[in-house]
Amino acid sequence: MAGVVLVAMSALWWRLGSGPIELDVATPWLTAAIGENFGSNHSIEVGGTQIERDANGRTALRIRDIVVRDSDGTIVASAINFGDGSTVVQSASASHTYNAAGTYTITAMVTDNLGAATSKSATVVVTVPNRPPTAAISATPGSAYAPATVSASATGSSDPDGTIVSSIISFGDGTSASGLSASHSYSAAGVYTLTAKITDNAGASSSASTTVTVKAPEVIVSSPASGASVPLQVHVVASGFSGLPVTSMQVYVDSALVYTVASPNLDTTLALTTGTHTLIVKGWDTAGHSFAKSLTVTSANQPPVAALSVTSGSILIGGSIAASATGSSDPDGSIASTVISFGDGATASAVSASHQYKLAGTYTVKATVTDNLGASSTATTTVVVNPQFVAIRGSHLGDFIPPAGNPM
């Protein structure tokens, strides 16, 4: 029964927010009550009855146009006392706002033309409907790998006119806990809705919700990308993630285990043969659970990269240069041979070599490097060989200096 009254009073509170409510059903009762107190020698008229809510949320009872008539004379004065200590209203009708809930006695006093006075009373019960609490909920972390422990809190909840007496947190998987704070473990991946239901001391309640995402343990491969073309020496980088510590990582190539590391992170280079391969990178956690990522790559031999340098790009006839291809490299193997051609028909099968030029001209020096699988590449540079020259010191023939062994 108390619950029904509470619901009815709450509904009345929200209805009063739209304006006064006519209580004409109470007018005959108020008229009869006032008439019984005044006696049969008076006639009573009540214009109407309203209940309303003021700006502060308080309930007010308004009785309009109370008229008391004396059967053997006239009423010359009327006063209404609303029973809460407020100033008595010198009028036959008045409205009044009550500042607090309670039972109040309203007294009407009238005086006739011969000085006779009488008063009668009626009671009114003023109540303040309960306002519901405001629920709030937060969850940490908002996203995690299974198995995940999540802490939920409804401590941010509040009640505008009372106290919170109970809180129930539902975790979205069929489990719940009583209290403003609670923790819960999720073993299965999914998106869960957490709801806090808050109840105040008058029985009113409200709810608030949030979501938590629980992810299945996984391996994330940073390199290579699935479907990529890779060199025969492929660089593999990956990490394992779980709600429990990840203890080891493994790499399988075409179902064969080729690498293991006792760490949640993997960074290694693997040798592949030419062709398409399936790589599986697997992680293991402390519970012995495994999780994996599969990808496909196509491997092929990558040619070497040739590099060539010379000690000088310009010399005189009879001069020598040194050429070097030591800066050459191979991305997925090794360099098996190097041949340096000096552009005048001379060659050297070596990574570095020296050569003397006997004729003037511009020569292209080329280094050809070949890797262990037969792929090759070249690098070139030019060398200018200049003829010998003489120096002339002045404008007179006598200043000419002939080359040694050639007298004028």
KEKE-3310 file (N, C-alpha, C; in steps of 0.2 Angstrom, whole numbers, plus 5000, padded with zeros to 4 digits):
npx = (5004:5010:5019:5010:5005:5016:5020:5008:5009:5021:5018:5008:5017:5025:5014:5010:5020:5015:5006:4992:4980:4963:4953:4939:4931:4934:4928:4914:4915:4924:4915:4904:4911:4915:4903:4896:4904:4900:4887:4868:4863:4870:4875:4886:4897:4909:4920:4929:4942:4959:4975:4992:5010:5023:5037:5048:5046:5036:5020:5004:4988:4974:4960:4946:4936:4928:4913:4903:4887:4877:4861:4853:4858:4872:4888:4902:4916:4930:4942:4956:4966:4980:4986:5000:5008:5009:5005:4988:4975:4966:4952:4939:4943:4957:4974:4988:5005:5013:5027:5033:5031:5017:5003:4990:4979:4966:4958:4943:4937:4923:4913:4898:4886:4882:4892:4893:4904:4911:4920:4927:4935:4946:4956:4971:4982:4999:5011:5027:5032:5043:5059:5067:5083:5099:5107:5124:5138:5154:5167:5182:5196:5190:5192:5199:5209:5204:5207:5198:5198:5187:5183:5169:5160:5148:5149:5147:5134:5119:5107:5093:5085:5086:5093:5104:5100:5102:5112:5114:5124:5124:5133:5131:5132:5124:5128:5128:5131:5129:5131:5140:5152:5161:5170:5173:5176:5179:5178:5175:5176:5168:5155:5150:5136:5136:5126:5120:5109:5100:5093:5083:5080:5066:5061:5062:5069:5083:5093:5109:5120:5135:5147:5158:5172:5178:5191:5197:5212:5226:5238:5248:5255:5267:5276:5280:5268:5252:5251:5262:5276:5292:5309:5321:5327:5317:5310:5303:5291:5282:5269:5262:5246:5236:5224:5231:5249:5260:5270:5278:5283:5280:5286:5280:5284:5276:5269:5280:5289:5300:5305:5307:5304:5306:5296:5284:5286:5292:5305:5314:5324:5321:5325:5319:5314:5313:5297:5279:5273:5266:5265:5264:5261:5262:5256:5258:5251:5252:5242:5243:5236:5234:5236:5235:5241:5239:5247:5251:5265:5275:5291:5306:5322:5332:5341:5358:5366:5375:5390:5402:5418:5432:5449:5452:5445:5451:5466:5484:5491:5499:5496:5489:5474:5464:5451:5436:5424:5419:5408:5397:5381:5370:5353:5347:5356:5372:5387:5394:5404:5415:5418:5429:5429:5440:5437:5446:5448:5455:5452:5448:5446:5441:5437:5443:5454:5469:5474:5484:5483:5488:5485:5477:5460:5443:5436:5425:5422:5418:5409:5404:5393:5389:5377:5375:5365:5365:5360:5364:5371:5376:5388:5394:5407:5416:5432:5444:5458:5471:5483:5501:5508:5516:5524:5523:5532:5533:5531:5541:5551:5563:5559:5554:5552:5559:5553:5561:5576:5573:5581:5581)
npy = (4994:5006:5008:5010:5022:5030:5030:5036:5049:5053:5054:5064:5075:5077:5080:5092:5101:5105:5115:5122:5111:5108:5105:5102:5092:5092:5103:5103:5096:5104:5115:5110:5106:5119:5124:5116:5120:5134:5134:5132:5145:5151:5153:5145:5148:5142:5146:5138:5125:5123:5114:5118:5120:5129:5140:5135:5122:5118:5113:5120:5124:5131:5140:5147:5162:5161:5163:5168:5169:5178:5174:5183:5196:5205:5200:5209:5208:5197:5184:5174:5162:5153:5143:5141:5150:5161:5178:5183:5183:5196:5194:5187:5177:5168:5164:5152:5148:5134:5131:5119:5102:5094:5094:5105:5117:5126:5141:5150:5166:5176:5191:5199:5213:5217:5214:5202:5187:5173:5157:5145:5129:5120:5106:5103:5093:5094:5088:5084:5077:5063:5065:5057:5047:5051:5041:5035:5028:5020:5012:5002:4993:5001:4993:4977:4963:4946:4933:4946:4958:4969:4984:4992:5006:5015:5027:5040:5043:5051:5059:5070:5074:5066:5051:5038:5022:5009:5000:4991:4983:4977:4966:4962:4949:4941:4941:4950:4962:4969:4985:5000:4999:4987:4973:4962:4947:4943:4930:4927:4933:4949:4962:4970:4976:4986:4990:5001:5001:5012:5015:5026:5033:5034:5024:5027:5025:5024:5021:5019:5016:5008:5003:4989:4982:4966:4958:4944:4935:4938:4938:4951:4955:4965:4965:4953:4960:4952:4943:4950:4953:4946:4946:4933:4932:4935:4948:4946:4953:4953:4953:4947:4946:4945:4943:4937:4935:4934:4921:4915:4915:4909:4904:4897:4890:4885:4875:4870:4871:4885:4894:4900:4910:4916:4926:4940:4947:4947:4947:4944:4937:4926:4913:4909:4899:4901:4905:4903:4905:4899:4908:4906:4914:4911:4913:4910:4910:4911:4902:4892:4893:4895:4906:4913:4920:4920:4921:4924:4924:4929:4923:4928:4929:4943:4954:4959:4974:4985:4994:5007:5015:5026:5032:5043:5054:5060:5059:5060:5054:5038:5038:5030:5023:5018:5006:5002:4990:4988:4993:4987:4976:4963:4960:4948:4938:4933:4941:4933:4935:4947:4958:4970:4981:4991:4999:5000:4988:4981:4970:4965:4952:4955:4963:4975:4984:4990:5001:5006:5019:5021:5028:5043:5049:5046:5035:5022:5015:5000:4990:4974:4964:4948:4938:4924:4917:4919:4931:4947:4964:4981:4994:5010:5022:5036:5040:5052:5053:5062:5070:5072:5088:5104:5118:5135:5150:5163:5176:5176:5167:5163:5160:5148:5131:5116:5099:5087:5079:5083:5094:5110)
npz = (5000:5004:4994:4983:4987:4987:4973:4968:4974:4968:4955:4956:4959:4948:4939:4944:4939:4927:4930:4940:4948:4947:4961:4963:4968:4981:4986:4990:5001:5009:5010:5018:5029:5034:5036:5046:5057:5058:5060:5059:5057:5048:5031:5019:5006:4994:4982:4974:4973:4973:4969:4969:4963:4970:4965:4972:4973:4982:4989:4987:4994:4987:4991:4985:4986:4998:5006:5019:5026:5036:5044:5050:5047:5041:5035:5041:5042:5038:5040:5037:5044:5041:5048:5049:5056:5048:5042:5046:5035:5030:5023:5013:5005:5000:4994:4998:5001:5007:5016:5021:5023:5031:5043:5043:5051:5045:5048:5048:5051:5055:5056:5061:5057:5069:5078:5082:5082:5075:5072:5062:5058:5047:5041:5032:5023:5019:5008:5002:4987:4984:4976:4963:4964:4956:4945:4942:4934:4932:4923:4924:4917:4901:4890:4887:4887:4887:4900:4909:4922:4928:4936:4943:4947:4956:4964:4960:4960:4966:4977:4977:4987:4998:5004:4997:4998:4993:4981:4966:4955:4939:4928:4915:4911:4917:4930:4946:4958:4975:4981:4981:4974:4964:4958:4944:4934:4918:4907:4894:4877:4871:4870:4884:4894:4908:4922:4934:4947:4957:4973:4983:5000:5001:4992:4979:4962:4950:4935:4927:4914:4906:4894:4892:4883:4880:4873:4863:4866:4856:4842:4836:4821:4815:4805:4792:4780:4777:4762:4756:4745:4748:4753:4752:4765:4777:4788:4803:4814:4829:4841:4856:4864:4879:4893:4903:4908:4893:4889:4879:4861:4845:4828:4814:4798:4784:4792:4799:4814:4817:4824:4841:4855:4872:4876:4876:4864:4848:4837:4823:4810:4796:4785:4770:4756:4738:4733:4738:4754:4770:4785:4802:4817:4834:4850:4868:4884:4902:4907:4898:4887:4869:4855:4839:4823:4806:4790:4773:4762:4748:4743:4735:4727:4730:4721:4722:4728:4720:4722:4719:4720:4716:4717:4711:4699:4689:4680:4674:4659:4661:4674:4689:4696:4710:4712:4721:4726:4739:4746:4741:4743:4749:4750:4755:4755:4751:4743:4730:4720:4712:4699:4692:4679:4669:4658:4648:4642:4652:4666:4683:4694:4708:4724:4726:4717:4708:4694:4679:4668:4651:4640:4634:4637:4640:4652:4656:4672:4678:4691:4693:4703:4710:4717:4729:4724:4710:4705:4699:4699:4693:4695:4690:4686:4680:4673:4669:4658:4656:4643:4645:4650:4647:4655:4653:4656:4653:4640:4631:4620:4625:4638:4637:4643:4639:4638:4648:4641:4628:4620:4613)
capx = (5000:5014:5021:5005:5004:5022:5019:5003:5012:5026:5014:5005:5022:5026:5008:5009:5024:5012:5001:4987:4975:4957:4951:4932:4929:4935:4924:4908:4917:4926:4909:4901:4915:4915:4896:4895:4907:4897:4880:4863:4861:4875:4876:4893:4899:4916:4920:4933:4948:4965:4982:4997:5016:5027:5044:5053:5044:5032:5013:5000:4981:4971:4953:4944:4930:4924:4908:4899:4882:4873:4854:4849:4861:4877:4895:4906:4923:4932:4949:4958:4972:4982:4989:5007:5012:5010:5000:4981:4973:4959:4948:4934:4946:4965:4978:4993:5010:5016:5035:5035:5026:5013:4995:4989:4972:4964:4953:4940:4934:4919:4910:4892:4885:4880:4897:4894:4909:4912:4926:4927:4942:4947:4963:4974:4989:5004:5016:5032:5033:5050:5062:5071:5090:5102:5112:5130:5142:5160:5170:5189:5197:5184:5193:5204:5210:5201:5202:5199:5195:5184:5181:5164:5159:5142:5149:5145:5127:5117:5099:5092:5081:5087:5100:5104:5100:5105:5115:5115:5128:5124:5139:5129:5133:5120:5130:5127:5134:5126:5136:5142:5158:5162:5174:5171:5181:5176:5182:5174:5176:5162:5154:5145:5133:5136:5120:5119:5102:5101:5087:5084:5077:5059:5060:5062:5076:5085:5098:5114:5124:5141:5149:5165:5174:5183:5194:5200:5219:5228:5244:5248:5261:5269:5280:5278:5260:5250:5251:5267:5282:5297:5316:5322:5328:5312:5311:5297:5291:5275:5268:5256:5242:5231:5223:5237:5256:5262:5276:5282:5280:5283:5285:5279:5284:5273:5268:5286:5292:5307:5308:5304:5307:5302:5295:5278:5288:5296:5309:5319:5325:5320:5327:5314:5315:5309:5290:5274:5274:5261:5268:5259:5265:5258:5258:5256:5250:5253:5237:5244:5232:5238:5232:5239:5240:5242:5248:5254:5270:5279:5298:5310:5329:5333:5348:5363:5366:5382:5393:5409:5422:5438:5453:5453:5441:5455:5473:5488:5494:5504:5494:5485:5468:5462:5444:5434:5417:5417:5401:5391:5378:5365:5348:5344:5361:5379:5390:5399:5410:5415:5423:5429:5431:5442:5435:5451:5449:5458:5448:5451:5441:5442:5433:5447:5460:5472:5475:5487:5481:5493:5482:5473:5454:5438:5435:5420:5424:5411:5409:5398:5393:5384:5375:5375:5360:5366:5358:5369:5370:5382:5388:5399:5409:5421:5439:5447:5465:5474:5490:5506:5508:5522:5523:5526:5532:5532:5529:5547:5554:5568:5556:5551:5556:5557:5553:5568:5578:5571:5584:5579)
capy = (5000:5012:5009:5013:5029:5034:5031:5041:5056:5055:5056:5071:5080:5079:5084:5099:5105:5108:5120:5120:5105:5109:5100:5104:5086:5093:5109:5102:5093:5110:5119:5106:5106:5125:5125:5113:5124:5140:5133:5133:5152:5154:5150:5145:5147:5141:5147:5133:5123:5121:5112:5120:5120:5136:5140:5131:5115:5117:5112:5125:5123:5137:5140:5153:5165:5159:5168:5166:5174:5178:5173:5189:5202:5205:5200:5215:5207:5190:5183:5167:5160:5146:5138:5139:5156:5167:5183:5181:5187:5199:5193:5182:5172:5169:5158:5152:5143:5131:5130:5113:5097:5094:5094:5112:5119:5133:5144:5156:5170:5181:5196:5202:5220:5218:5213:5195:5184:5166:5155:5138:5127:5114:5104:5101:5089:5096:5083:5085:5071:5061:5066:5051:5048:5051:5036:5036:5022:5020:5005:5003:4997:5000:4988:4973:4956:4940:4935:4953:4960:4975:4987:4996:5011:5020:5032:5046:5043:5056:5060:5077:5076:5061:5047:5032:5016:5003:5000:4985:4983:4971:4966:4961:4942:4937:4942:4956:4963:4974:4990:5006:4997:4980:4970:4956:4945:4941:4925:4926:4940:4951:4969:4969:4982:4986:4994:5002:5003:5016:5016:5031:5031:5034:5019:5029:5022:5026:5017:5021:5010:5009:4996:4986:4978:4961:4955:4938:4935:4939:4940:4956:4955:4971:4964:4957:4961:4946:4944:4954:4949:4947:4943:4926:4933:4939:4950:4945:4957:4952:4954:4943:4950:4941:4945:4934:4936:4930:4918:4914:4916:4904:4905:4891:4891:4879:4870:4868:4876:4887:4899:4901:4915:4916:4934:4942:4951:4943:4951:4939:4936:4919:4911:4906:4897:4904:4903:4906:4901:4901:4909:4906:4916:4909:4916:4906:4913:4907:4897:4887:4894:4898:4911:4913:4924:4916:4926:4921:4928:4926:4925:4928:4931:4950:4955:4963:4981:4986:5001:5008:5021:5027:5036:5050:5054:5063:5058:5060:5047:5035:5038:5025:5024:5012:5005:4997:4989:4985:4995:4983:4972:4959:4960:4942:4932:4936:4942:4928:4937:4954:4959:4977:4983:4998:5003:5000:4981:4977:4969:4962:4949:4956:4968:4981:4983:4996:5000:5011:5021:5023:5032:5048:5047:5046:5028:5020:5010:4996:4985:4969:4960:4943:4935:4917:4913:4921:4938:4952:4971:4984:5001:5013:5029:5038:5042:5056:5052:5068:5070:5076:5095:5108:5124:5141:5154:5170:5177:5175:5160:5161:5157:5141:5126:5110:5093:5084:5075:5086:5100:5114)
capz = (5000:5004:4987:4979:4989:4984:4966:4967:4976:4963:4949:4957:4959:4941:4936:4946:4935:4921:4932:4946:4947:4951:4966:4964:4971:4988:4987:4994:5008:5013:5012:5023:5036:5037:5038:5052:5062:5059:5063:5054:5056:5043:5024:5017:4999:4993:4975:4971:4977:4968:4972:4965:4966:4969:4961:4976:4973:4988:4987:4990:4993:4986:4992:4982:4987:5004:5008:5025:5026:5043:5042:5052:5046:5036:5037:5039:5042:5037:5041:5036:5047:5037:5053:5049:5058:5043:5044:5045:5029:5031:5017:5013:5001:4999:4993:5003:5000:5013:5015:5024:5024:5038:5044:5045:5053:5042:5052:5045:5056:5052:5061:5057:5058:5076:5082:5084:5078:5075:5068:5061:5055:5043:5041:5026:5024:5014:5007:4996:4984:4984:4970:4962:4964:4950:4945:4938:4934:4928:4923:4922:4911:4896:4885:4889:4884:4891:4905:4911:4928:4928:4942:4942:4953:4956:4969:4958:4961:4971:4978:4978:4993:5003:5004:4994:5003:4990:4974:4963:4949:4935:4924:4908:4909:4921:4937:4949:4965:4979:4984:4976:4970:4964:4953:4941:4929:4911:4904:4886:4873:4870:4873:4890:4897:4915:4924:4941:4949:4963:4976:4989:5006:5000:4988:4971:4960:4944:4933:4923:4911:4902:4891:4892:4878:4881:4867:4864:4866:4849:4840:4831:4817:4812:4798:4785:4779:4773:4754:4753:4742:4753:4751:4755:4772:4779:4794:4806:4820:4831:4849:4859:4869:4883:4900:4907:4905:4888:4891:4873:4855:4840:4821:4810:4791:4781:4797:4803:4819:4815:4829:4848:4860:4878:4877:4872:4858:4843:4831:4820:4802:4794:4779:4766:4749:4733:4732:4742:4761:4775:4791:4808:4823:4839:4857:4874:4890:4908:4908:4893:4881:4863:4850:4833:4817:4800:4785:4767:4759:4742:4743:4729:4728:4729:4718:4726:4727:4718:4724:4716:4721:4713:4721:4707:4693:4683:4681:4668:4656:4666:4681:4691:4701:4714:4712:4726:4727:4745:4748:4739:4748:4746:4755:4757:4754:4751:4737:4729:4716:4710:4693:4690:4672:4669:4652:4642:4641:4658:4672:4689:4698:4715:4727:4726:4712:4705:4687:4676:4661:4646:4634:4636:4636:4646:4653:4661:4676:4680:4695:4693:4709:4709:4724:4730:4720:4703:4703:4699:4697:4692:4697:4686:4687:4674:4675:4663:4658:4652:4641:4649:4648:4649:4658:4649:4662:4650:4633:4627:4618:4630:4644:4636:4646:4635:4642:4649:4636:4621:4619:4607)
cpx = (5004:5017:5017:5004:5010:5022:5014:5006:5017:5023:5011:5011:5024:5020:5008:5014:5021:5007:4996:4983:4969:4955:4943:4929:4929:4931:4918:4910:4920:4920:4905:4904:4915:4908:4894:4898:4903:4890:4875:4861:4866:4874:4883:4893:4906:4916:4924:4939:4953:4971:4987:5004:5020:5034:5049:5051:5039:5025:5009:4993:4978:4963:4950:4937:4925:4919:4903:4894:4878:4865:4850:4853:4866:4884:4899:4913:4924:4939:4950:4965:4974:4985:4996:5011:5012:5004:4993:4979:4966:4955:4944:4937:4953:4968:4985:4998:5013:5023:5037:5029:5023:5006:4994:4981:4971:4958:4950:4936:4929:4915:4904:4892:4883:4886:4898:4900:4909:4918:4925:4934:4941:4954:4965:4981:4993:5009:5021:5034:5041:5053:5067:5078:5093:5108:5118:5134:5148:5163:5177:5192:5190:5185:5199:5204:5207:5207:5203:5195:5193:5182:5175:5162:5152:5143:5148:5138:5125:5109:5098:5089:5081:5093:5099:5105:5103:5107:5116:5118:5127:5129:5137:5130:5129:5122:5129:5130:5130:5132:5137:5148:5159:5167:5172:5175:5177:5180:5181:5174:5169:5161:5149:5143:5132:5130:5121:5112:5103:5094:5088:5080:5069:5057:5060:5069:5077:5091:5103:5118:5130:5143:5157:5166:5179:5185:5197:5208:5221:5235:5244:5255:5262:5273:5281:5270:5258:5249:5257:5272:5288:5304:5316:5324:5323:5312:5304:5297:5283:5275:5262:5253:5237:5230:5228:5243:5257:5269:5281:5279:5284:5281:5285:5279:5281:5272:5274:5288:5299:5310:5304:5308:5303:5301:5288:5280:5293:5299:5315:5319:5325:5322:5322:5317:5311:5302:5285:5274:5268:5265:5263:5263:5260:5261:5255:5256:5252:5248:5238:5239:5236:5233:5237:5236:5243:5242:5252:5259:5273:5286:5301:5317:5329:5340:5352:5363:5373:5384:5400:5412:5429:5442:5453:5449:5445:5462:5477:5490:5499:5502:5490:5479:5467:5454:5442:5426:5415:5411:5395:5388:5373:5359:5346:5349:5368:5382:5395:5405:5409:5420:5423:5432:5433:5441:5440:5453:5452:5452:5451:5445:5443:5437:5436:5453:5463:5474:5479:5485:5487:5491:5477:5466:5449:5435:5429:5422:5418:5413:5403:5399:5388:5383:5376:5370:5360:5364:5364:5367:5376:5382:5394:5401:5414:5427:5442:5454:5467:5481:5494:5506:5514:5520:5526:5525:5531:5530:5535:5549:5559:5566:5553:5555:5554:5557:5560:5569:5576:5574:5581:5584)
cpy = (5006:5013:5012:5021:5033:5035:5036:5048:5058:5058:5063:5076:5082:5082:5091:5104:5108:5114:5117:5115:5107:5103:5101:5098:5088:5099:5108:5100:5099:5114:5116:5107:5113:5127:5122:5117:5130:5139:5134:5140:5155:5150:5151:5144:5147:5141:5141:5131:5121:5118:5114:5119:5126:5135:5136:5124:5113:5116:5117:5123:5130:5136:5147:5155:5162:5164:5165:5171:5173:5178:5179:5195:5201:5204:5206:5214:5199:5190:5176:5166:5153:5141:5137:5145:5162:5172:5181:5186:5189:5199:5187:5176:5173:5163:5158:5147:5140:5129:5123:5108:5096:5094:5101:5113:5126:5135:5150:5160:5176:5185:5199:5209:5221:5216:5206:5191:5176:5163:5147:5136:5121:5112:5102:5098:5091:5091:5085:5078:5070:5062:5060:5052:5049:5046:5038:5030:5023:5014:5006:4995:4996:4995:4984:4966:4951:4936:4942:4954:4967:4978:4992:5000:5015:5025:5039:5048:5048:5056:5067:5079:5070:5057:5041:5026:5010:5004:4993:4986:4977:4971:4963:4954:4938:4937:4949:4956:4969:4978:4995:5004:4990:4978:4964:4954:4942:4936:4924:4933:4942:4959:4968:4976:4982:4992:4995:5005:5006:5017:5021:5029:5031:5029:5021:5026:5025:5022:5021:5015:5013:5003:4995:4981:4973:4958:4949:4939:4935:4940:4946:4956:4961:4970:4956:4957:4954:4948:4948:4949:4951:4944:4936:4926:4938:4941:4950:4949:4956:4952:4950:4947:4945:4945:4942:4935:4931:4928:4917:4915:4911:4906:4898:4893:4884:4873:4868:4873:4878:4892:4900:4906:4916:4923:4935:4945:4947:4947:4947:4939:4928:4918:4907:4904:4901:4901:4906:4901:4904:4902:4909:4908:4915:4912:4911:4910:4908:4902:4891:4887:4897:4902:4912:4918:4921:4922:4922:4926:4925:4928:4924:4931:4939:4951:4959:4970:4983:4993:5001:5014:5020:5032:5043:5049:5058:5063:5060:5054:5044:5034:5032:5027:5017:5012:5000:4996:4986:4988:4992:4978:4968:4958:4954:4936:4935:4937:4937:4930:4944:4955:4967:4978:4990:5002:5003:4993:4977:4976:4965:4959:4949:4962:4975:4979:4990:4995:5007:5012:5023:5027:5037:5046:5047:5038:5027:5014:5006:4991:4980:4964:4955:4940:4928:4913:4916:4927:4943:4959:4975:4991:5004:5020:5030:5041:5046:5055:5058:5067:5074:5083:5098:5115:5130:5147:5162:5170:5177:5168:5158:5158:5150:5136:5119:5104:5090:5079:5077:5093:5104:5113)
cpz = (5000:4997:4982:4980:4986:4977:4964:4968:4971:4957:4950:4957:4952:4937:4938:4942:4929:4923:4937:4943:4951:4955:4968:4968:4979:4990:4992:5001:5012:5015:5018:5030:5039:5040:5045:5058:5064:5062:5058:5053:5051:5036:5022:5009:4998:4985:4971:4975:4972:4973:4967:4968:4964:4965:4965:4977:4979:4986:4991:4989:4993:4987:4990:4984:4992:5006:5014:5026:5033:5041:5045:5052:5041:5039:5035:5039:5041:5037:5040:5039:5044:5042:5053:5052:5054:5045:5042:5039:5030:5024:5017:5009:5000:4997:4997:5000:5006:5012:5018:5024:5031:5037:5047:5046:5050:5046:5049:5051:5053:5058:5057:5059:5065:5081:5084:5079:5079:5071:5067:5057:5051:5042:5034:5027:5018:5014:5001:4993:4983:4977:4969:4962:4957:4950:4941:4939:4930:4928:4921:4922:4906:4891:4888:4886:4889:4893:4908:4917:4927:4934:4940:4948:4951:4961:4967:4958:4967:4972:4980:4985:4999:5003:5000:4999:5000:4983:4972:4956:4945:4930:4917:4906:4914:4929:4939:4956:4969:4982:4978:4972:4970:4958:4950:4935:4924:4908:4896:4883:4872:4872:4878:4892:4904:4917:4932:4943:4956:4966:4982:4995:5006:4995:4980:4969:4953:4942:4928:4920:4907:4899:4892:4887:4880:4875:4868:4863:4858:4848:4835:4827:4813:4806:4798:4785:4775:4766:4751:4750:4746:4750:4754:4762:4774:4786:4797:4813:4822:4839:4850:4864:4873:4890:4905:4904:4899:4889:4885:4867:4850:4833:4818:4802:4788:4786:4801:4808:4817:4820:4835:4852:4866:4880:4874:4866:4854:4838:4829:4813:4801:4787:4775:4759:4744:4733:4737:4749:4765:4782:4797:4814:4829:4846:4862:4880:4896:4910:4903:4887:4875:4859:4845:4828:4811:4794:4779:4764:4753:4743:4737:4731:4726:4726:4723:4724:4726:4720:4722:4718:4718:4717:4718:4701:4687:4685:4674:4665:4660:4673:4683:4696:4705:4714:4717:4726:4734:4748:4746:4744:4745:4752:4758:4756:4755:4744:4736:4724:4714:4704:4692:4683:4672:4663:4647:4641:4647:4663:4677:4693:4706:4718:4726:4721:4710:4698:4684:4669:4657:4641:4637:4634:4642:4646:4658:4665:4679:4685:4694:4699:4708:4716:4724:4726:4712:4701:4704:4697:4696:4694:4693:4688:4681:4677:4668:4664:4653:4649:4646:4646:4650:4652:4654:4655:4659:4643:4628:4626:4623:4636:4643:4639:4643:4640:4643:4643:4629:4621:4613:4602)
residu = (MET:ALA:GLY:VAL:VAL:LEU:VAL:ALA:MET:SER:ALA:LEU:TRP:TRP:ARG:LEU:GLY:SER:GLY:PRO:ILE:GLU:LEU:ASP:VAL:ALA:THR:PRO:TRP:LEU:THR:ALA:ALA:ILE:GLY:GLU:ASN:PHE:GLY:SER:ASN:HIS:SER:ILE:GLU:VAL:GLY:GLY:THR:GLN:ILE:GLU:ARG:ASP:ALA:ASN:GLY:ARG:THR:ALA:LEU:ARG:ILE:ARG:ASP:ILE:VAL:VAL:ARG:ASP:SER:ASP:GLY:THR:ILE:VAL:ALA:SER:ALA:ILE:ASN:PHE:GLY:ASP:GLY:SER:THR:VAL:VAL:GLN:SER:ALA:SER:ALA:SER:HIS:THR:TYR:ASN:ALA:ALA:GLY:THR:TYR:THR:ILE:THR:ALA:MET:VAL:THR:ASP:ASN:LEU:GLY:ALA:ALA:THR:SER:LYS:SER:ALA:THR:VAL:VAL:VAL:THR:VAL:PRO:ASN:ARG:PRO:PRO:THR:ALA:ALA:ILE:SER:ALA:THR:PRO:GLY:SER:ALA:TYR:ALA:PRO:ALA:THR:VAL:SER:ALA:SER:ALA:THR:GLY:SER:SER:ASP:PRO:ASP:GLY:THR:ILE:VAL:SER:SER:ILE:ILE:SER:PHE:GLY:ASP:GLY:THR:SER:ALA:SER:GLY:LEU:SER:ALA:SER:HIS:SER:TYR:SER:ALA:ALA:GLY:VAL:TYR:THR:LEU:THR:ALA:LYS:ILE:THR:ASP:ASN:ALA:GLY:ALA:SER:SER:SER:ALA:SER:THR:THR:VAL:THR:VAL:LYS:ALA:PRO:GLU:VAL:ILE:VAL:SER:SER:PRO:ALA:SER:GLY:ALA:SER:VAL:PRO:LEU:GLN:VAL:HIS:VAL:VAL:ALA:SER:GLY:PHE:SER:GLY:LEU:PRO:VAL:THR:SER:MET:GLN:VAL:TYR:VAL:ASP:SER:ALA:LEU:VAL:TYR:THR:VAL:ALA:SER:PRO:ASN:LEU:ASP:THR:THR:LEU:ALA:LEU:THR:THR:GLY:THR:HIS:THR:LEU:ILE:VAL:LYS:GLY:TRP:ASP:THR:ALA:GLY:HIS:SER:PHE:ALA:LYS:SER:LEU:THR:VAL:THR:SER:ALA:ASN:GLN:PRO:PRO:VAL:ALA:ALA:LEU:SER:VAL:THR:SER:GLY:SER:ILE:LEU:ILE:GLY:GLY:SER:ILE:ALA:ALA:SER:ALA:THR:GLY:SER:SER:ASP:PRO:ASP:GLY:SER:ILE:ALA:SER:THR:VAL:ILE:SER:PHE:GLY:ASP:GLY:ALA:THR:ALA:SER:ALA:VAL:SER:ALA:SER:HIS:GLN:TYR:LYS:LEU:ALA:GLY:THR:TYR:THR:VAL:LYS:ALA:THR:VAL:THR:ASP:ASN:LEU:GLY:ALA:SER:SER:THR:ALA:THR:THR:THR:VAL:VAL:VAL:ASN:PRO:GLN:PHE:VAL:ALA:ILE:ARG:GLY:SER:HIS:LEU:GLY:ASP:PHE:ILE:PRO:PRO:ALA:GLY:ASN:PRO:MET)
# end
